[in-house]
Amino acid sequence: MVKLDRQSVSRKTIIPWYDSEAVYLVLIILLFFVFIFGYIGLTLTRETSVYQSHSWIPILLMAASGAIILSITIRLIRRYIARRFP
């Protein structure tokens, strides 16, 4: 019986579906809409004097979505560089 070589060079690493480029691009697009929603909320809270004390909510929403977009973009750039220049 022949043993399987587990250290084969020709084997590709299996990337889970949630770690693929397509999922990341969809996530960036959705988070961009969340960022725009937060921006609209921020402009409305600044225009309405009653809601000015609640302007931290859209700012937090914009900061969180912006940070996640930046994180995903950096991950995609690193993956592209690692694949392009081995």
Residue frames as a rotation matrix with the C-alpha (Angstrom) as fourth column:
MET 1
0.584 0.812 0.000 0.00
0.812 -0.584 0.000 0.00
0.000 0.000 -1.000 0.00
VAL 2
-0.355 -0.698 0.621 1.35
0.692 -0.643 -0.328 3.44
0.629 0.314 0.712 -0.95
LYS 3
-0.098 0.255 -0.962 1.33
0.862 -0.461 -0.210 6.16
-0.497 -0.850 -0.174 1.68
LEU 4
0.679 0.384 0.626 0.05
0.638 -0.730 -0.244 9.58
0.363 0.565 -0.741 0.76
ASP 5
-0.488 -0.872 -0.039 2.60
0.824 -0.446 -0.350 12.35
0.288 -0.203 0.936 0.83
ARG 6
0.482 0.736 -0.475 1.12
0.861 -0.498 0.101 15.03
-0.163 -0.457 -0.874 3.08
GLN 7
0.129 -0.534 -0.836 3.91
0.186 -0.815 0.549 17.52
-0.974 -0.226 -0.006 2.30
SER 8
0.036 -0.064 0.997 3.26
0.973 0.229 -0.021 17.64
-0.227 0.971 0.071 -1.44
VAL 9
-0.765 -0.422 -0.486 4.37
0.304 -0.903 0.304 20.84
-0.567 0.085 0.819 -3.14
SER 10
-0.880 0.410 0.239 1.55
0.164 -0.209 0.964 20.77
0.445 0.888 0.117 -5.68
ARG 11
-0.156 0.868 -0.471 -1.15
0.976 0.208 0.060 20.98
0.150 -0.450 -0.880 -3.03
LYS 12
-0.438 0.130 0.890 -2.96
0.041 -0.986 0.165 24.29
0.898 0.109 0.426 -2.83
THR 13
-0.968 0.165 -0.190 -4.12
0.181 -0.063 -0.981 25.64
-0.174 -0.984 0.031 0.47
ILE 14
-0.273 0.949 0.160 -7.88
0.818 0.142 0.558 25.52
0.507 0.283 -0.814 0.83
ILE 15
-0.982 0.016 0.187 -9.32
-0.087 -0.922 -0.377 28.95
0.166 -0.387 0.907 1.50
PRO 16
-0.502 0.858 -0.111 -12.71
0.695 0.324 -0.642 28.95
-0.515 -0.399 -0.759 3.25
TRP 17
-0.037 0.582 0.813 -15.56
0.919 -0.299 0.255 30.71
0.391 0.757 -0.524 1.44
TYR 18
0.869 0.430 -0.245 -15.67
0.495 -0.772 0.400 33.54
-0.017 -0.469 -0.883 3.98
ASP 19
0.255 -0.858 -0.445 -11.99
0.129 -0.426 0.895 34.32
-0.958 -0.286 0.002 3.33
SER 20
-0.060 -0.231 0.971 -12.31
0.963 0.242 0.117 34.77
-0.262 0.942 0.208 -0.43
GLU 21
-0.923 -0.373 -0.098 -11.81
0.325 -0.889 0.323 37.93
-0.207 0.267 0.941 -2.47
ALA 22
-0.521 0.793 0.315 -15.42
0.273 -0.194 0.942 37.96
0.808 0.577 -0.115 -3.66
VAL 23
0.347 0.642 -0.683 -16.81
0.863 0.066 0.500 37.97
0.366 -0.764 -0.532 -0.12
TYR 24
-0.296 -0.538 -0.789 -14.40
0.786 -0.606 0.119 40.73
-0.542 -0.586 0.603 0.87
LEU 25
-0.959 -0.045 0.279 -15.39
0.221 -0.734 0.642 42.89
0.177 0.677 0.714 -2.09
VAL 26
-0.058 0.997 0.046 -19.11
0.449 -0.015 0.893 42.46
0.892 0.072 -0.447 -1.30
LEU 27
0.294 0.112 -0.949 -18.35
0.956 -0.062 0.288 43.30
-0.027 -0.992 -0.125 2.33
ILE 28
-0.740 -0.595 -0.315 -16.47
0.564 -0.803 0.191 46.46
-0.367 -0.036 0.929 1.32
ILE 29
-0.720 0.534 0.442 -19.42
0.155 -0.498 0.853 47.58
0.676 0.683 0.276 -0.82
LEU 30
0.286 0.877 -0.386 -21.93
0.629 0.132 0.766 46.94
0.723 -0.462 -0.513 1.98
LEU 31
0.078 -0.329 -0.941 -19.75
0.941 -0.289 0.179 48.72
-0.330 -0.899 0.287 4.55
PHE 32
-0.906 -0.331 0.266 -19.41
0.413 -0.832 0.372 51.67
0.098 0.446 0.890 2.18
PHE 33
-0.183 0.925 0.333 -23.20
0.204 -0.295 0.933 52.01
0.962 0.238 -0.135 2.28
VAL 34
0.461 0.268 -0.846 -23.08
0.859 0.104 0.501 51.82
0.222 -0.958 -0.183 6.09
PHE 35
-0.529 -0.735 -0.424 -20.47
0.784 -0.615 0.088 54.59
-0.326 -0.286 0.901 6.05
ILE 36
-0.800 0.303 0.518 -22.69
0.158 -0.726 0.669 56.75
0.579 0.617 0.533 3.82
PHE 37
0.264 0.928 -0.262 -25.65
0.499 0.101 0.861 56.03
0.826 -0.358 -0.436 6.13
GLY 38
0.173 -0.296 -0.939 -23.58
0.964 -0.144 0.223 57.22
-0.202 -0.944 0.260 9.09
TYR 39
-0.855 -0.513 0.073 -22.55
0.514 -0.819 0.256 60.36
-0.071 0.256 0.964 7.20
ILE 40
-0.376 0.812 0.447 -26.17
0.157 -0.420 0.894 61.17
0.913 0.406 0.030 6.40
GLY 41
0.491 0.541 -0.683 -27.06
0.734 0.166 0.658 60.61
0.469 -0.825 -0.315 10.05
LEU 42
-0.291 -0.692 -0.661 -24.24
0.903 -0.427 0.050 62.91
-0.317 -0.582 0.749 11.12
THR 43
-0.901 -0.009 0.433 -25.41
0.227 -0.862 0.454 65.72
0.369 0.507 0.779 8.85
LEU 44
0.047 0.994 0.098 -28.97
0.235 -0.106 0.966 65.33
0.971 -0.022 -0.239 10.13
THR 45
0.389 0.076 -0.918 -27.90
0.913 0.105 0.395 65.39
0.126 -0.992 -0.028 13.79
ARG 46
-0.662 -0.680 -0.317 -25.90
0.705 -0.708 0.046 68.55
-0.256 -0.192 0.947 13.21
GLU 47
-0.735 0.446 0.511 -28.85
0.087 -0.685 0.723 70.27
0.673 0.576 0.465 11.50
THR 48
0.368 0.926 -0.080 -31.40
0.121 0.038 0.992 69.33
0.922 -0.375 -0.099 14.18
SER 49
-0.253 -0.525 0.813 -30.67
-0.662 -0.519 -0.541 70.92
0.706 -0.674 -0.216 17.55
VAL 50
0.598 0.558 0.575 -32.63
-0.802 0.404 0.441 68.28
0.014 -0.725 0.689 19.47
TYR 51
0.989 -0.149 0.003 -30.41
0.148 0.985 -0.093 65.45
0.011 0.093 0.996 18.23
GLN 52
0.501 -0.857 0.124 -27.00
-0.502 -0.404 -0.765 67.16
0.705 0.320 -0.632 18.46
SER 53
0.116 -0.456 0.882 -26.20
-0.961 0.174 0.217 65.31
-0.253 -0.873 -0.418 21.68
HIS 54
0.579 0.168 0.798 -26.62
-0.099 0.986 -0.136 62.01
-0.809 0.000 0.587 19.81
SER 55
0.738 -0.312 -0.599 -24.09
-0.669 -0.217 -0.711 62.76
0.091 0.925 -0.369 17.08
TRP 56
-0.246 -0.867 0.433 -21.69
-0.870 0.394 0.294 60.21
-0.426 -0.305 -0.852 18.60
ILE 57
0.258 0.419 0.871 -23.77
-0.062 0.907 -0.418 57.36
-0.964 0.054 0.260 17.18
PRO 58
0.995 0.081 0.062 -23.23
0.053 0.101 -0.993 58.15
-0.086 0.992 0.096 13.48
ILE 59
0.386 -0.922 -0.020 -19.59
-0.900 -0.372 -0.228 59.03
0.203 0.106 -0.973 14.21
LEU 60
-0.174 -0.394 0.902 -19.12
-0.630 0.749 0.206 55.62
-0.757 -0.533 -0.378 15.83
LEU 61
0.634 0.496 0.593 -20.86
0.150 0.673 -0.724 53.95
-0.759 0.548 0.352 12.90
MET 62
0.921 -0.330 -0.204 -18.63
-0.323 -0.360 -0.875 55.75
0.216 0.872 -0.439 10.41
ALA 63
0.091 -0.949 0.300 -15.47
-0.995 -0.074 0.069 54.98
-0.044 -0.305 -0.951 12.37
ALA 64
0.009 -0.043 0.999 -16.29
-0.349 0.936 0.043 51.30
-0.937 -0.349 -0.007 12.74
SER 65
0.824 0.339 0.454 -17.19
0.273 0.464 -0.842 50.78
-0.496 0.818 0.290 9.09
GLY 66
0.785 -0.594 -0.175 -14.18
-0.554 -0.547 -0.627 52.82
0.277 0.589 -0.759 7.95
ALA 67
-0.039 -0.824 0.565 -11.82
-0.918 0.252 0.305 50.79
-0.394 -0.507 -0.767 10.13
ILE 68
0.216 0.178 0.960 -13.21
0.022 0.982 -0.187 47.51
-0.976 0.061 0.208 8.82
ILE 69
0.992 0.115 0.048 -12.98
0.057 -0.079 -0.995 48.72
-0.110 0.990 -0.085 5.21
LEU 70
0.457 -0.889 -0.028 -9.36
-0.869 -0.439 -0.230 49.73
0.192 0.130 -0.973 5.81
SER 71
-0.086 -0.463 0.882 -8.56
-0.662 0.688 0.297 46.38
-0.744 -0.559 -0.366 7.44
ILE 72
0.551 0.370 0.748 -10.09
0.254 0.779 -0.573 44.38
-0.795 0.506 0.335 4.60
THR 73
0.964 -0.217 -0.151 -8.34
-0.233 -0.426 -0.874 46.52
0.125 0.878 -0.462 1.98
ILE 74
0.131 -0.964 0.230 -4.96
-0.985 -0.101 0.138 45.98
-0.110 -0.245 -0.963 3.65
ARG 75
0.000 -0.067 0.998 -5.63
-0.269 0.961 0.065 42.23
-0.963 -0.269 -0.018 3.81
LEU 76
0.840 0.365 0.402 -6.52
0.276 0.351 -0.895 42.13
-0.468 0.862 0.194 0.10
ILE 77
0.746 -0.635 -0.199 -3.42
-0.621 -0.558 -0.550 44.14
0.239 0.534 -0.811 -0.85
ARG 78
-0.097 -0.798 0.595 -1.16
-0.873 0.355 0.335 41.84
-0.479 -0.487 -0.731 1.18
ARG 79
0.257 0.266 0.929 -2.76
0.076 0.953 -0.294 38.79
-0.963 0.146 0.224 -0.40
TYR 80
0.993 0.116 0.009 -2.32
0.026 -0.148 -0.989 40.26
-0.113 0.982 -0.150 -3.89
ILE 81
0.420 -0.906 -0.043 1.34
-0.896 -0.407 -0.175 41.08
0.141 0.112 -0.984 -3.25
ALA 82
-0.143 -0.468 0.872 2.03
-0.621 0.728 0.289 37.62
-0.771 -0.500 -0.395 -1.81
ARG 83
0.503 0.397 0.768 0.45
0.301 0.752 -0.586 35.97
-0.810 0.526 0.258 -4.83
ARG 84
0.995 -0.075 -0.058 2.00
-0.086 -0.448 -0.890 38.31
0.041 0.891 -0.452 -7.41
PHE 85
0.244 -0.967 0.070 5.55
-0.687 -0.223 -0.691 38.34
0.685 0.120 -0.719 -6.00
PRO 86
0.936 0.226 -0.269 6.28
-0.008 0.779 0.627 34.98
0.351 -0.585 0.731 -4.35
